[in-house]
Amino acid sequence: MQKRNYKRVDKNPDGSFSYKIIDIESYDIFEEPLEIIVTHISNLSNMGAVLDILGYVPDSKYFFHQCQDIISVPEKHINNKGQGKFAFQAYFHNFPESVMSINKDALVVIVLHPQKTNAEGRKEFNVVGYIHVNLMDVYLKGNRYDAYYYNMLRVSERIENNTKIYRRKKIFTLMFSIMHSIVGVDENIAFTYGAMGKENQAINEALELNTKLYNKHYEKWAFSNNTKINKIFGNKDYFKKCIDISNDKERLKEFYHKLKAQKEHYTFYHLKSEEDFLDTLDRIFAYSKSSRVYMVPDENGNMDAACFAINWGEYFAFQLENPQGLFKAVAKMKLTDNILYPIMVVGSPKNVEILLKGIASHYNKNHHCKITNLNSFAGDPYQKIKSSALNDEYLFLIICNDENKLNEMKEHSKGEDGNVKLFIDVPLL
């Protein structure tokens, strides 16, 4: 174990930046100093100033270029024994504007490796690691608790002298130590979670080490990511029954309350308020013009099924690496560049099927989205509709300070079918 620290950088009322230093312990085995920065996601647009106060070359363009490289590092869903179905890479467009259009309540964790000092006395750097820590609220019996969702957890694969200098140095354990510390400084009971490929060995090892180090409880919950080929799954006649309500504020409010009524008892229901919900939609609409909210009415013309259809193709290009089984055909046909991702799905199963098949046809024809990704889990009322022979097993990792409280929340989330219902969706970025 070694001593490290991170700098929590915040923006002052006058627009300047300041920071405080927080000590942590880490099991990483990297031999040299590392600079760790934790700051609000909104400060990415002023990253030059953040780097400047820390004594680094204030080159935001270079910083963003390195972040894009790291975010596109393959996420491994295949272990050393070849188990699993693929690794994947996400090549983000327009970074950081694309991620900032989604995240409003998130911290960004950036790990830098200091390099030589230039003629102006500023340190050059490599970006080693990058994470989003989304801040959320969860509720039980009227009480609010802190919740955090880890995402885009990546470590650089930089090569020097034919060696990956940051890999196999347990950098993931360092990043978990940072995240545990972020959670630990809050007074309210905290829950943290994230999604991972079942066979991601690096994350599994880091999770095991760090939960023991920080004396936290953790567990894993399975879910499935299903891939539908839109040319086969879609139905153009069904789309005729779909209504775009993206510009109808009253309908969007109705969507929010319908969603809340069906899913607010889920443990990690994360839609804070009507205002916050509408703000999230507006932020995404402003960046992604083809991401829309659709509904299918019942026989009386009232809203029944509805969902938020996100065109991931406007955010990133997705590429499979070393695919196995049926995913080899998907990769060969180059179907993954533009992905349709429907979330916040609500309504009767009959009309949800019409909705999902209808928008699959529409996005295939008009936005070149060749596949649809649909997450599902035990007890999902739409599990049959979403199921596919093309699927990848995922796990939610859940870490908490109070196991009894988590168990109480899980019990509260059980539906009439007896299944614990934890998550309405994988949170966006």
C-alpha positions in Angstrom: 0.0 0.0 0.0 1.2 3.5 -0.7 0.2 7.0 0.2 -1.3 9.2 -2.5 -3.5 12.3 -2.5 -5.9 14.0 -4.9 -6.8 17.7 -5.4 -10.4 18.6 -5.2 -10.6 21.6 -7.6 -13.6 24.0 -7.3 -14.6 27.2 -9.0 -14.9 30.3 -6.8 -17.6 32.9 -7.1 -15.2 35.3 -8.9 -14.5 32.6 -11.6 -11.1 31.6 -10.3 -10.2 28.1 -9.2 -8.9 26.8 -5.9 -8.3 23.3 -4.5 -7.8 21.3 -1.3 -5.6 18.2 -0.9 -7.1 15.0 0.3 -4.9 12.1 1.3 -5.8 8.5 0.3 -4.2 5.0 0.4 -3.9 2.9 -2.7 -2.8 -0.6 -3.6 -1.5 0.6 -7.0 2.1 -0.4 -7.8 3.0 2.5 -10.1 6.5 3.6 -9.2 6.3 7.4 -9.9 4.2 10.3 -8.7 0.7 10.8 -10.1 -1.4 14.0 -10.0 -5.1 13.3 -9.4 -7.7 15.9 -10.0 -11.3 15.7 -9.0 -13.6 18.5 -10.3 -17.2 19.2 -11.3 -17.9 18.2 -14.9 -18.9 21.8 -15.8 -15.3 22.8 -15.2 -14.1 20.7 -18.2 -14.8 23.8 -20.3 -12.2 25.7 -18.3 -9.7 22.9 -18.1 -6.8 25.2 -19.2 -7.3 27.3 -16.0 -7.6 24.2 -13.8 -4.3 22.9 -15.2 -2.7 26.3 -14.8 -3.4 26.6 -11.0 -1.8 23.1 -10.5 1.4 24.1 -12.4 0.8 22.2 -15.6 0.9 23.3 -19.2 -2.6 24.9 -19.6 -3.2 23.2 -23.0 -6.8 22.1 -22.9 -6.7 21.0 -26.6 -3.9 18.5 -25.8 -5.7 17.5 -22.6 -9.0 16.8 -24.5 -7.2 14.8 -27.2 -5.6 12.6 -24.5 -9.0 12.1 -22.8 -10.6 11.0 -26.1 -7.8 8.5 -26.5 -8.4 7.1 -23.1 -12.1 7.0 -23.3 -11.8 4.9 -26.5 -9.6 2.3 -24.7 -11.4 -1.1 -25.1 -13.7 -2.1 -22.3 -12.9 -5.8 -21.8 -15.8 -8.3 -21.6 -13.4 -11.2 -22.3 -11.1 -12.6 -19.6 -7.7 -14.2 -20.0 -9.3 -17.6 -20.6 -11.3 -16.3 -23.5 -14.6 -16.3 -21.7 -17.0 -13.5 -22.7 -18.3 -12.2 -26.0 -16.2 -9.1 -27.0 -14.4 -6.0 -26.0 -15.7 -2.7 -27.3 -14.4 0.8 -28.0 -16.4 4.0 -28.0 -14.9 6.9 -30.1 -16.6 10.0 -28.7 -17.3 12.9 -31.0 -17.0 16.6 -29.9 -15.4 15.9 -26.5 -16.1 17.4 -24.0 -19.3 19.0 -25.4 -20.9 15.7 -26.0 -20.5 14.3 -22.4 -21.3 17.7 -20.9 -24.6 17.8 -22.8 -25.8 14.8 -20.7 -24.1 15.1 -17.3 -25.0 18.0 -15.1 -24.5 16.5 -11.6 -21.2 14.6 -12.0 -17.6 14.8 -10.9 -14.8 14.0 -13.2 -11.7 12.2 -11.9 -8.5 12.7 -14.0 -5.2 11.0 -13.2 -2.1 12.7 -14.7 1.4 11.4 -14.9 3.7 14.5 -14.6 6.5 14.7 -17.3 9.3 17.2 -17.8 9.0 20.9 -16.9 9.0 23.2 -19.9 10.9 26.6 -20.3 8.0 28.5 -18.7 8.2 26.3 -15.6 5.0 24.3 -16.4 4.9 20.6 -16.1 3.9 18.5 -19.2 1.7 15.5 -18.6 0.2 12.3 -19.8 -3.4 11.5 -18.9 -3.5 8.1 -17.2 -7.1 7.6 -16.1 -10.6 9.1 -16.5 -13.9 8.5 -14.6 -17.3 10.1 -14.3 -18.8 9.9 -10.8 -22.5 10.8 -11.3 -24.2 12.3 -8.2 -27.7 11.1 -7.4 -30.3 10.9 -4.7 -32.1 7.8 -3.6 -35.0 7.6 -1.2 -36.6 5.3 1.3 -39.6 6.1 3.4 -39.1 9.8 2.7 -35.5 9.8 3.7 -32.8 10.9 1.1 -29.5 9.1 0.8 -26.4 9.9 -1.3 -25.8 7.7 -4.4 -23.0 7.7 -6.9 -22.8 6.0 -10.3 -19.3 5.2 -11.7 -19.0 5.4 -15.4 -16.4 5.7 -18.2 -13.8 4.1 -16.0 -10.7 3.9 -18.3 -7.0 3.6 -17.9 -4.5 4.6 -20.6 -2.9 1.9 -22.8 0.1 4.2 -23.6 3.1 2.3 -24.9 6.7 3.2 -24.4 9.6 1.0 -25.4 7.1 -1.7 -26.5 5.6 -1.8 -22.9 2.2 -0.6 -21.7 3.5 1.6 -18.9 0.3 2.0 -17.0 -1.2 -1.4 -17.4 -0.7 -4.1 -14.8 0.1 -1.4 -12.3 -3.2 -1.7 -10.4 -4.2 1.8 -11.5 -7.9 0.6 -11.3 -7.4 0.1 -7.6 -6.1 3.6 -7.2 -9.2 4.9 -9.0 -11.5 2.9 -6.8 -9.6 4.4 -3.8 -10.4 7.9 -5.1 -14.0 7.1 -5.5 -14.3 5.5 -2.1 -12.8 8.7 -0.6 -15.2 10.9 -2.5 -18.1 8.9 -1.1 -16.6 8.7 2.4 -16.4 12.5 3.0 -20.2 12.8 2.9 -22.2 12.5 6.1 -25.3 10.9 4.6 -25.4 7.1 4.1 -23.8 6.5 0.7 -24.4 3.9 -2.0 -22.2 3.6 -5.1 -22.7 1.5 -8.1 -21.6 1.0 -11.7 -22.0 -1.4 -14.6 -19.3 -3.8 -15.9 -18.8 -6.6 -18.2 -19.1 -9.9 -16.3 -15.6 -11.0 -17.4 -13.8 -7.7 -16.8 -11.0 -9.0 -14.6 -9.3 -5.7 -13.9 -12.5 -4.2 -12.4 -13.3 -7.4 -10.4 -9.8 -7.4 -8.9 -9.9 -3.7 -8.0 -13.4 -4.1 -6.5 -12.3 -7.0 -4.3 -9.2 -5.2 -3.0 -10.7 -1.8 -2.4 -13.9 -2.9 -0.6 -11.7 -4.8 1.9 -9.4 -1.8 2.3 -12.3 0.6 3.0 -14.4 -2.0 4.9 -17.4 -1.6 2.6 -20.0 -4.1 1.6 -20.3 -5.0 -2.0 -22.4 -7.3 -4.2 -23.2 -7.8 -7.9 -26.4 -8.0 -9.8 -26.8 -9.5 -13.2 -28.5 -7.8 -16.2 -28.4 -8.4 -19.9 -27.6 -6.0 -22.8 -29.7 -7.2 -25.7 -28.8 -6.2 -29.3 -31.6 -6.1 -31.9 -30.9 -5.7 -35.6 -33.3 -3.0 -36.7 -33.9 -4.2 -40.2 -35.3 -7.4 -38.6 -36.7 -6.0 -35.4 -38.3 -2.8 -36.8 -41.8 -2.5 -38.1 -42.6 0.6 -40.2 -46.4 0.1 -39.8 -45.9 0.3 -36.0 -44.1 3.6 -36.3 -47.3 5.1 -37.8 -48.7 4.7 -34.3 -45.8 6.5 -32.6 -46.2 10.1 -31.7 -43.2 12.5 -31.2 -43.9 14.5 -28.0 -40.4 16.0 -27.7 -41.8 19.6 -28.1 -44.9 19.1 -26.0 -44.1 20.1 -22.4 -47.4 18.9 -21.0 -47.0 15.5 -22.6 -43.4 15.3 -21.3 -44.6 16.1 -17.8 -47.2 13.4 -18.2 -44.4 11.0 -19.3 -42.4 11.9 -16.2 -45.3 11.2 -13.8 -46.2 8.0 -15.6 -42.6 6.8 -15.3 -42.4 7.8 -11.6 -45.7 6.0 -10.8 -44.4 2.7 -12.3 -40.8 2.8 -11.1 -40.2 5.1 -8.2 -40.1 2.1 -5.8 -37.0 0.8 -7.6 -34.0 1.0 -5.3 -32.0 3.3 -7.5 -34.7 5.3 -9.1 -32.7 8.4 -10.1 -35.0 11.0 -11.6 -35.0 13.7 -8.9 -37.9 15.9 -10.0 -40.0 17.0 -12.9 -37.8 20.0 -13.3 -34.6 18.0 -13.3 -36.2 15.5 -15.7 -37.2 18.2 -18.2 -33.8 19.9 -17.9 -32.0 16.6 -18.8 -34.2 16.2 -21.9 -33.6 19.8 -23.0 -29.8 19.4 -22.6 -29.8 16.2 -24.8 -32.2 17.7 -27.3 -29.9 20.7 -27.7 -27.0 18.5 -28.6 -28.6 15.5 -30.3 -31.3 16.6 -32.7 -32.4 13.1 -33.5 -32.8 12.0 -29.9 -36.6 12.2 -29.2 -39.4 11.2 -26.9 -42.1 9.0 -28.5 -45.4 7.7 -27.2 -48.0 5.2 -28.3 -51.6 6.1 -27.2 -54.2 3.6 -25.9 -57.5 3.0 -27.7 -58.8 6.2 -26.1 -56.0 8.4 -27.3 -54.3 8.6 -23.8 -50.6 8.1 -23.3 -49.8 4.4 -22.8 -46.3 3.4 -23.9 -43.5 6.0 -24.0 -39.7 6.1 -24.0 -36.7 8.4 -24.6 -35.0 7.3 -27.8 -31.3 8.3 -27.8 -29.2 8.2 -30.9 -25.8 7.2 -29.6 -24.4 7.7 -33.0 -24.4 11.5 -32.4 -22.3 10.9 -29.4 -19.8 8.2 -30.4 -18.9 5.5 -32.9 -19.0 2.1 -31.4 -16.7 -0.7 -32.5 -16.5 -4.4 -31.4 -13.1 -5.9 -30.8 -12.5 -9.7 -30.9 -16.2 -10.5 -31.1 -17.3 -14.1 -30.4 -20.2 -16.1 -31.6 -23.1 -14.2 -33.3 -21.3 -10.9 -32.6 -18.8 -11.8 -35.3 -21.5 -11.4 -37.9 -22.6 -8.0 -36.4 -19.0 -6.8 -36.6 -18.5 -8.0 -40.1 -21.7 -6.2 -41.3 -20.5 -3.0 -39.6 -23.8 -2.4 -37.8 -22.5 -0.7 -34.7 -21.5 2.8 -35.7 -25.0 4.3 -34.9 -26.9 2.7 -32.0 -30.4 3.4 -30.9 -30.7 3.3 -27.1 -34.3 3.6 -25.8 -34.5 4.3 -22.1 -37.2 5.2 -19.5 -39.5 2.7 -21.1 -43.0 2.7 -19.6 -46.5 1.4 -20.5 -48.3 -1.8 -21.3 -46.2 -4.6 -22.8 -48.4 -4.7 -25.9 -47.9 -1.0 -26.7 -44.2 -1.0 -25.6 -43.6 -3.7 -28.3 -45.3 -1.4 -30.9 -43.2 1.5 -29.7 -39.8 -0.2 -29.7 -40.3 -1.9 -33.0 -41.7 1.3 -34.5 -38.8 3.5 -33.5 -36.3 0.8 -34.5 -37.7 1.0 -38.1 -37.7 4.8 -38.1 -34.1 5.2 -36.8 -32.9 2.5 -39.2 -34.4 4.3 -42.2 -33.8 8.0 -41.2 -30.8 8.0 -39.0 -28.8 4.9 -40.1 -29.1 3.3 -36.6 -28.7 -0.3 -37.6 -29.1 -1.8 -34.1 -31.0 -1.1 -30.9 -29.6 -1.8 -27.5 -32.1 -2.8 -24.8 -31.1 -3.6 -21.2 -33.1 -6.1 -19.2 -33.1 -8.0 -15.9 -35.1 -10.5 -13.9 -38.5 -9.1 -13.3 -38.4 -6.6 -16.1 -42.0 -6.4 -17.5 -40.6 -6.0 -21.0 -38.0 -8.8 -20.7 -39.7 -11.0 -23.4 -39.9 -8.0 -25.9 -36.2 -7.1 -25.3 -34.7 -10.6 -25.4 -32.3 -11.4 -28.2 -29.9 -14.2 -29.2 -27.4 -11.3 -29.4 -26.8 -10.5 -25.8 -24.0 -9.7 -23.4 -24.0 -10.4 -19.7 -23.3 -7.4 -17.5 -23.1 -6.9 -13.8 -24.1 -4.0 -11.6 -21.5 -3.6 -8.8 -23.0 -2.1 -5.7 -20.9 -0.8 -2.8 -22.4 0.7 0.3 -21.7 1.9 3.8 -24.7 0.2 5.4 -25.7 -3.3 4.2 -28.8 -3.4 6.3 -30.1 -0.2 4.7 -29.4 -1.6 1.3 -31.3 -4.8 2.2 -34.2 -2.7 3.4 -34.2 -0.7 0.2 -34.1 -3.9 -1.9 -37.1 -5.4 0.0 -39.0 -2.2 -0.6 -38.3 -2.4 -4.3 -39.9 -5.9 -4.8 -42.7 -6.0 -7.3 -45.8 -8.3 -7.2 -43.7 -10.9 -9.0 -41.3 -11.0 -6.0 -38.3 -9.8 -8.0 -36.1 -7.1 -6.5 -36.1 -4.1 -8.8 -32.9 -2.1 -8.5 -32.5 0.1 -11.6 -34.8 1.6 -14.1 -31.9 2.1 -16.6 -28.1 2.3 -16.8 -27.6 6.0 -16.1 -26.4 8.0 -19.0 -22.6 8.4 -19.1 
